[in-house]
Amino acid sequence: MHDLRAARPEAAAASHPRTSGALLARTAVGVAAIGIVFGDIGTSPLYALRAVFSEHNGIVQPSTAHVYGLISLIIWAVTLLVTVKYVLFVLRADHEGEGGILALSTLIGRRLRGSRRAMAATTLVGIIGAALFFGDSVITPAVSVLSAVEGLEIALPGTEALVVPIALAVLVGLFALQRFGTAGIGRLFGPIMLIWFVTLACLGIPHIVAHPEILAAFSPHHALGFIIGEPLIAGVALGAVVLAVTGAEALYADLGHFGRSPISKAWLFVVFPALTICYLGQGALVIEDPTAIDNPFFRMAPAWAVFPLIGLATLATVIASQSVISGTFSVARQAMRLGFLPNLSVKHTSRASIGQIYIPVVSTLLLVLIIGVVLGFRNSENLAAAYGLAVTTTFLLTSSLFIVYLRLVWEWPWHRILLVTVPIVVLELAFFVSGLVKFFAGGWLPLVLAGALILTMLTWRRGREIVTGRRERLEGTLQELMKRLIADQPTRVPGWAVYPHGGARTAPLALRLNTRVNHALHEHVLLVRVATADVPHIPERGRCRIDDIGPAPEGLVHITLTYGFLDRRDVPLSLRDARLAGTVSQFDNESAIFFLSRIALRPGHASGMATWRAKFFVLLSRGASSPATQFGLPPEQTVEISPQVLF
């Protein structure tokens, strides 16, 4: 008698609820990863091949030899840079489960603590990589949405003038939704992008069937023959071929959201096959109809499907843009926690996910820059020239750090490192050199944006070091203040007072000034040092500890709260949930008064920085959020004391 469970898969799944539940959970995560991680690289077929044929007034011809060489270049670039580099290797270099170039540089920096120069160099590489990501974040929404809306020119000739207004309307609408978070619409990202990738494959298959000889492009000899036989033309083509791998860095940057396994499986079993089929289909179409180079992607579709395809492409590019915008918010918060940017106002848009954040200043700046880029470049072909250089620079920086990681962390011998990395780095260098040719055609844009951000980050870091040094001199040592309070015996007043601060050895300036002016001390006093670790997350139970500071007035306790650089800081909540022994266990969260000191900078000539940089730092400091916001303090229970410091 046959086993009925074998004949009925649903019965088998029901008989193993844990197994089926785990499988469904993994599938859901994989689908979500398809929506968030692969939005950028998944929309590259919209403009990559089109950009190749528009390079240098059509120097790349739609001949059979050129098409075979181009498609082979694209396939092997995607294989080497995405599949081999990121999926097989770089995704394994996680920092407490988190990825991205800043996390990688921090991870390596922990291994280089004995060498200040090496640490500084590694940190600088991370800063440059983060800045280049910001430059890409300006270009990606612009080029993606423009390329999708440009499908109107195929469906309705003569509508070219409508492309820019429609693209701007889509982008403004997208940014208007940022304040509400993406938790709700985020659930749709995965299914929509899954439909998108199925559509890519469906578009390519008929053309491959009609011209199966295009499958010969899988052979790398076509790419090598193109490069060796026509090096100048191939060099020009490489500057646009790189567009096929834009967004590869997102696989690594979003590692902490989904984990390595869902990202890898989604790429290998869904995204990579769909992209390959689509590019092969575009190549087959161009061989059949060379006039299709004006827009190979939309020309693949039958006439009746162009309008639905425009709608789906617009949705896909909006998702790609949202993914980049969310990534920019995450990188900005990471930079703030590591001390490279002022603490800006961060709004959490989801109670369930700490990664769902909205930073108003960053959002506004991005929108203004994107609108300027769309109005300045007008179409996706012009913008494509601005795209590749920043991408290839980021690739090279990540590869450089990863080589160091292989040597320091995995302890690979040099011959093994070179065997794996040389083919990848050579290809990335070729892309980089090809991109330099387009510097004056738009490649300067992301580099200028990145340079401005690097200057901002370094200025803030240096100014912050100067101000911190002066603040520490004003604060004095904690032991000296404790001795004075014991000797002076200030009047004790009932209630709880909390003094958050960042110094390990110094006294909270608000406590020093408060006791000096009012000659009073609360019955229960918590000195709370708020520290940021160089790891992404600290478990709630491991965040709080009581410190031994020696002799202190009765009822005064020193506590350290340690957060990861991606954790949300909420001092009242952490104190309430700490469950510490002694009188601290009786802490009254609702009636406590939180005392803060916020340095007010007064312009002067005592900073030790160039005058223009000092003024720039003062301007940045005015845009920083209040310490009360940074620490999650209730406004009605917070008192700020603002001593002035000459800068």
Order of alpha helices (4+ residues) and beta strands (2+ residues): alpha-alpha-alpha-alpha-alpha-alpha-alpha-alpha-alpha-alpha-alpha-alpha-alpha-alpha-alpha-alpha-alpha-alpha-alpha-beta-beta-alpha-alpha-alpha-alpha-alpha-beta-alpha-beta-beta-beta-alpha-beta-beta-alpha-alpha-beta-beta
